[in-house]
C-alpha cells in the first residue's frame, strides 16, 4: 500500500473513532439522577450534569402510625407545609406508606410555593401537578415509599413549600411525623390544586406521608444529613419559626464565606434512641441503628453525617446504664457511614440536671459516654454540644438562657448556640478517618 494511501486510511479510521466516541458520550445518561429523563424531554431547559445535581432540600423521618387513622384520611386533601434549606429549578417529592398494612393510593398530588410563611395559599403561578411514572396517581404498597417525577419550578432557599396529596378511599394507618413544629392543613374533598387556602380550615401540627423534597440545584454541592432525637427534632423551638438547630446550621451554610454549599436534612425523632426500637410492628420510633439506612444514607446527595443521640438511651426506661453499649451503637453508625465513604461528626450528650429523669447514676453514664466521644474513638470529628450548652457556673445543667424550661431541651437561643458550635470545615467531603 502506498504511504499516501496508508495515511488516508488511518485518518479515516481516526475520524470514525471520534464520531463513535462522541455518539456514546451524548447518548449515555446517568443513573444517579444527575440528568433525569424529564430533563431530556423536548422543550426542556435542563443543562448538562456539570451544571447541576439533585440534592435533598428538606426531609423528615417517618416516626409512627398516626393514632386512630385505620381508615386514613379518605376523601380529604392534606397540605403539608415544609421549609427548604437550598433552592433549585426542579423538584420531586417522596411519599411513605411505612406504617400501613394496606396499599396507599394517592390520586392527585401537587407542589407549590406558599404565598406567605406557614400559609396554605399558593404563590401566584407556582402550582404544579405532580406525577408518578408520568401518571397522575400512585399506589404505594405497605411499608414502601414512592418518588414523584420532577417538575419545573423555581424554588428559593429558605422558603415554605406546599405539598398536597388527595386520597379518595380508606388506606390504613397514616405514616406521620408528630412533632413538626410547623402548621400544616387539611381540607375536605379534592382541593389538591386549590391556589387559595380557603378550603383548608383544619390545622395540624403533623407532617403526613411526606418524607423528602429534592431539588435540582446549580449551587448546592450536597447535603448534611442529621440523625438525632427531640433536640434535633427541635421539639421546644418556636413553632413555625424554623428555629431548630438544623435550621440555624442551614443558615450558616448559606451565608458564611468558605462554608460548604450543603443543604441540611433533619432526621430527628423525638424520644429516639440508638439501640432500642419503640413498640408496634413495624416499630414506632425505630432505633437509629434500624433506620440509619432509610433516613440518612439513602437521602439524596448526602456528603456528611451528623449524629446527635444517646440521651434517651440513658433517660428513657429501661435505662441503658452501660456506657460501652451506647458507644458501640454509635460506632456502628459511624461504620455504616464509612462504608459509603462518608465522614461522621458526632455530638457529645448535653446536660440534663434538673430534668425529672435526672439521677447521679444516669449522670455518670452521660459523662462516661462523653469522655469516650471526646477521645476520638467513636466519630471522625466531634461537636461538643455539652460544652456549648452547659452553664459555666454549674456545668451539670443547661445555661439558663439556653434552657427551654424543662432542663433537657434547648431554647431558641440554645439551638442557635448548637449550630454555632459546629466547625463547618468538619462537614467538607474527605476520606473517613481511621478510628
C-alpha positions in Angstrom: 0.0 0.0 0.0 1.5 3.4 -1.0 2.4 5.6 2.0 0.0 8.4 1.0 -2.9 5.8 0.8 -2.0 4.4 4.2 -2.1 7.9 5.8 -5.5 8.4 4.3 -6.9 5.2 5.7 -5.5 6.0 9.1 -7.1 9.4 9.0 -10.4 8.0 8.1 -10.3 5.4 10.9 -9.4 8.2 13.4 -12.4 10.2 12.2 -14.7 7.2 12.7 -13.4 6.7 16.3 -14.1 10.3 17.1 -17.6 10.1 15.8 -18.4 6.9 17.7 -16.9 8.3 20.9 -19.0 11.5 20.6 -22.2 9.5 19.9 -21.5 7.3 23.0 -20.8 10.4 25.2 -24.0 12.1 24.1 -26.2 9.0 24.2 -25.5 7.7 27.7 -27.4 9.1 30.6 -26.6 8.9 34.3 -28.4 6.5 36.6 -27.7 8.6 39.7 -30.1 11.4 38.9 -27.6 13.9 37.5 -29.5 14.1 34.2 -33.1 12.7 34.5 -35.4 11.6 31.8 -37.8 14.5 32.3 -34.9 17.0 31.8 -34.1 15.4 28.4 -37.6 15.9 27.0 -38.1 18.3 24.1 -38.8 21.8 25.2 -36.9 21.3 28.5 -34.2 23.6 29.6 -32.1 21.1 31.5 -28.4 21.8 31.4 -25.6 19.2 31.3 -24.9 17.3 34.5 -21.9 19.5 35.3 -24.3 22.5 35.7 -26.4 20.9 38.4 -27.2 18.0 40.6 -30.1 16.5 42.6 -29.8 17.3 46.3 -32.3 16.9 49.2 -33.5 20.3 50.4 -35.8 19.0 53.2 -36.6 15.7 54.9 -38.2 14.2 57.9 -38.4 10.7 59.3 -41.4 8.5 59.3 -41.8 8.2 63.0 -45.0 6.2 63.7 -48.5 5.3 62.7 -50.8 8.2 63.5 -53.3 7.1 66.2 -56.9 6.5 65.3 -56.3 6.5 61.5 -57.1 3.0 60.5 -59.2 4.4 57.6 -56.6 7.1 56.8 -58.0 10.4 55.5 -60.4 9.2 52.8 -61.8 12.0 50.8 -59.6 14.6 52.2 -56.7 16.7 51.0 -53.6 17.0 53.1 -51.4 20.1 52.6 -48.0 19.8 54.2 -46.0 22.9 54.8 -42.2 22.4 54.7 -39.2 24.7 54.7 -36.4 24.5 52.1 -32.7 24.7 53.0 -31.4 25.3 49.4 -33.2 26.3 46.2 -33.3 24.8 42.7 -35.0 24.9 39.4 -36.8 21.5 39.6 -38.3 19.5 42.5 -39.5 16.0 43.3 -41.0 14.5 46.5 -41.0 11.3 48.4 -44.2 9.8 50.0 -44.0 7.0 52.6 -46.5 4.3 53.5 -44.2 2.7 56.0 -46.7 2.3 58.8 -49.8 1.0 57.0 -50.7 -2.6 56.4 -52.8 -1.6 53.3 -51.8 0.0 50.0 -52.0 3.8 49.9 -53.5 5.2 46.7 -52.8 8.9 46.0 -54.9 10.0 43.0 -53.8 13.7 43.0 -50.7 15.5 44.3 -49.3 18.9 43.9 -46.4 21.2 44.8 -46.4 25.0 45.1 -44.6 27.8 46.9 -46.5 29.2 49.9 -47.7 32.8 49.4 -46.5 33.6 52.9 -44.8 31.6 55.7 -46.9 28.9 57.2 -49.8 29.8 54.9 -51.9 27.3 52.9 -52.3 29.8 50.0 -50.1 29.2 47.0 -48.0 31.9 45.5 -49.3 33.1 42.1 -48.2 31.0 39.2 -46.4 28.3 41.2 -48.9 25.5 41.4 -47.6 22.3 39.8 -49.4 18.9 39.4 -47.2 16.0 40.4 -47.0 12.7 38.5 -45.5 9.3 39.3 -44.1 7.5 36.3 -46.0 10.0 34.2 -49.3 9.1 35.8 -51.3 11.4 38.0 -51.8 8.7 40.6 -49.7 6.2 42.5 -50.4 3.2 44.7 -47.7 2.7 47.4 -47.5 -0.8 48.8 -47.5 -1.3 52.6 -44.1 -0.5 54.1 -42.8 1.2 50.9 -42.2 4.7 49.5 -42.6 6.4 46.1 -40.8 9.3 44.5 -42.6 11.7 42.1 -41.4 12.7 38.7 -39.6 16.1 38.6 -41.5 19.3 38.0 -40.0 22.6 36.9 -40.4 25.3 39.5 -38.0 28.0 40.6 -37.7 27.2 44.3 -35.9 29.7 46.6 -33.7 28.8 49.5 -35.3 29.2 53.0 -38.8 29.2 51.5 -42.1 27.4 52.5 -43.4 24.8 50.1 -46.9 23.4 50.0 -47.1 19.6 49.2 -50.6 18.4 48.9 -52.0 14.9 48.5 -55.5 13.5 48.0 -56.6 10.0 48.9 -60.1 9.0 47.7 -60.6 5.9 49.8 -59.6 4.3 53.1 -55.9 3.4 53.1 -55.0 2.2 56.5 -52.9 3.8 59.2 -51.3 7.1 58.2 -47.5 7.3 58.3 -46.6 10.6 60.1 -44.1 12.7 61.9 -45.8 14.0 65.0 -43.6 16.9 66.1 -43.3 19.1 63.0 -43.1 22.4 64.8 -44.9 23.6 61.7 -48.6 24.1 61.0 -50.0 22.1 58.1 -53.6 21.9 56.8 -56.5 19.6 55.8 -59.5 20.2 53.5 -62.5 18.1 52.6 -62.7 16.9 49.1 -60.1 17.1 46.3 -58.6 20.5 46.8 -55.2 19.5 45.7 -54.7 22.3 43.2 -56.6 25.0 45.0 -54.4 28.1 45.0 -56.3 29.8 47.8 -56.2 28.4 51.2 -59.9 29.0 51.9 -60.9 25.3 51.9 -58.1 24.4 54.3 -59.9 25.1 57.5 -58.4 22.4 59.7 -54.9 22.9 61.1 -52.5 20.2 62.1 -49.1 20.1 63.9 -48.0 16.9 61.9 -46.4 16.0 58.6 -48.3 13.2 56.9 -46.9 10.8 54.2 -44.3 13.3 53.0 -40.7 12.4 53.9 -38.4 14.2 51.5 -38.2 17.0 48.9 -35.3 17.1 46.4 -34.3 20.0 44.1 -32.1 20.3 41.1 -29.5 22.7 42.2 -26.6 24.5 40.5 -25.4 26.0 43.8 -25.6 23.2 46.4 -22.8 20.6 46.2 -24.5 18.1 48.5 -26.3 17.6 51.8 -25.6 17.2 55.5 -27.9 14.5 57.0 -28.5 14.9 60.7 -29.9 11.9 62.8 -31.0 12.7 66.3 -33.7 12.8 68.9 -36.0 15.5 70.2 -33.2 18.0 70.4 -32.6 17.6 66.7 -36.4 17.4 66.1 -36.5 20.9 67.7 -39.4 20.0 69.9 -39.1 23.2 72.1 -38.2 25.6 69.3 -40.7 28.3 68.3 -43.4 26.7 66.1 -43.4 28.0 62.6 -40.2 30.0 63.0 -37.7 27.4 61.7 -35.5 27.7 64.8 -34.4 24.1 65.2 -30.6 23.9 65.5 -30.5 22.4 62.0 -32.3 25.5 60.6 -29.6 27.7 62.1 -27.0 25.4 60.6 -28.6 25.7 57.2 -28.4 29.5 57.6 -24.7 29.3 58.3 -24.1 27.1 55.3 -25.9 29.5 53.1 -24.3 32.7 54.3 -20.8 32.2 55.7 -17.8 32.7 53.4 -16.0 29.5 52.8 -18.8 27.3 54.1 -19.5 24.1 52.1 -22.6 24.8 50.0 -24.7 22.0 51.5 -28.3 21.6 52.3 -29.4 20.3 55.7 -31.7 17.2 56.1 -33.2 16.8 59.5 -33.9 13.1 60.6 -34.6 13.8 64.2 -37.3 11.8 66.0 -38.5 12.9 69.5 -37.6 10.1 72.0 -35.3 8.4 69.6 -32.6 6.0 70.9 -29.5 4.5 69.4 -30.2 0.9 70.5 -33.9 0.3 71.2 -36.9 0.4 69.0 -40.3 1.5 70.1 -43.4 -0.7 70.2 -45.6 -2.0 67.4 -44.7 -3.7 64.1 -43.1 -2.0 62.3 -41.8 -0.2 65.4 -43.0 3.2 66.2 -39.9 5.4 66.9 -37.4 3.0 65.3 -33.9 3.0 66.8 -31.2 4.9 65.0 -29.5 1.6 64.1 -32.6 0.3 62.4 -33.4 3.5 60.5 -30.0 4.8 59.5 -30.0 3.4 56.0 -33.5 4.7 55.2 -33.4 8.1 56.9 -29.8 9.1 56.3 -27.7 7.0 53.9 -30.3 6.8 51.2 -31.1 10.6 51.2 -30.2 12.4 48.0 -26.8 13.9 47.8 -25.5 13.2 51.3 -21.9 14.2 51.7 -21.6 14.3 55.5 -23.4 12.9 58.6 -24.1 14.4 62.0 -25.1 12.2 64.9 -26.9 13.7 68.0 -28.1 10.7 70.0 -27.6 8.8 73.3 -29.5 10.8 75.9 -32.7 8.8 75.5 -30.9 5.5 75.8 -29.9 6.8 79.3 -33.1 8.7 80.4 -35.9 6.5 79.0 -36.9 3.2 80.7 -35.4 0.7 80.6 -32.4 2.8 81.3 -29.2 1.9 79.5 -26.5 2.3 82.1 -23.8 0.5 80.2 -21.8 3.4 78.5 -19.9 0.8 76.5 -23.2 -0.4 74.9 -24.2 3.1 73.8 -20.7 3.8 72.4 -20.7 0.5 70.5 -24.0 1.5 68.9 -22.7 5.0 67.9 -19.6 3.3 66.4 -21.8 1.1 64.4 -23.5 4.1 62.9 -20.0 5.5 62.0 -19.0 2.2 60.4 -22.2 2.2 58.2 -21.4 5.7 57.1 -17.8 4.8 56.4 -18.9 2.0 54.2 -20.4 4.8 52.0 -17.3 6.9 52.2 -18.9 9.5 54.5 -17.3 11.3 57.4 -19.3 11.5 60.6 -19.4 14.3 63.1 -20.7 13.2 66.4 -22.1 15.2 69.3 -21.5 15.0 73.0 -24.6 14.5 75.2 -26.0 17.7 76.6 -26.7 18.3 80.3 -30.0 17.3 81.9 -29.6 18.2 85.6 -32.9 19.3 86.9 -34.9 17.2 84.4 -37.4 14.9 86.1 -35.4 11.9 84.9 -32.1 13.0 86.3 -30.2 10.9 88.8 -26.5 10.9 89.8 -26.3 7.4 88.4 -27.6 8.4 85.0 -25.4 11.5 85.0 -22.3 9.3 85.5 -23.3 7.3 82.3 -23.6 10.6 80.4 -20.2 11.6 81.5 -18.7 8.3 80.5 -20.2 8.4 77.0 -18.9 12.0 76.6 -15.4 11.0 77.6 -15.4 8.3 75.0 -16.8 10.6 72.3 -14.2 13.3 73.1 -11.4 10.7 72.9 -11.9 10.4 69.1 -12.7 6.7 69.2 -16.3 7.0 68.1 -16.6 9.6 65.4 -14.4 11.2 62.8 -14.9 14.7 64.3 -16.7 15.9 67.4 -19.1 18.8 68.0 -19.2 19.4 71.8 -22.9 20.3 72.5 -22.3 19.6 76.2 -19.7 22.4 76.3 -21.8 24.7 74.1 -24.9 24.4 76.2 -23.8 23.9 79.8 -23.9 26.5 82.5 -20.3 27.7 83.1 -21.2 28.2 86.8 -22.8 24.8 87.3 -21.7 22.6 84.3 -24.1 19.7 85.1 -27.1 21.8 83.9 -28.0 23.8 80.8 -27.1 27.5 80.8 -30.3 29.2 82.0 -30.7 31.3 78.8 -30.3 28.2 76.7 -32.9 26.2 78.7 -36.4 25.9 77.4 -37.6 25.3 80.9 -37.6 21.5 81.1 -33.9 21.3 81.8 -33.3 19.0 78.9 -34.3 20.7 75.6 -32.7 24.0 74.5 -34.5 27.3 73.9 -34.2 29.0 70.5 -31.0 30.7 71.7 -29.7 27.3 72.8 -30.4 25.8 69.4 -28.6 28.8 67.8 -25.6 28.1 70.1 -25.6 24.4 69.0 -25.4 25.5 65.3 -22.5 27.9 66.1 -20.6 25.1 67.9 -20.2 23.0 64.7 -16.9 23.5 62.8 -18.1 23.8 59.2 -14.8 22.5 57.9 -15.6 19.2 59.5 -18.5 18.8 57.1 -16.4 19.1 54.0 -16.1 15.9 52.0 -13.0 13.9 52.7 -11.8 10.4 53.4 -13.2 8.8 56.6 -10.8 8.8 59.5 -9.3 5.6 60.8 -10.9 5.0 64.2 
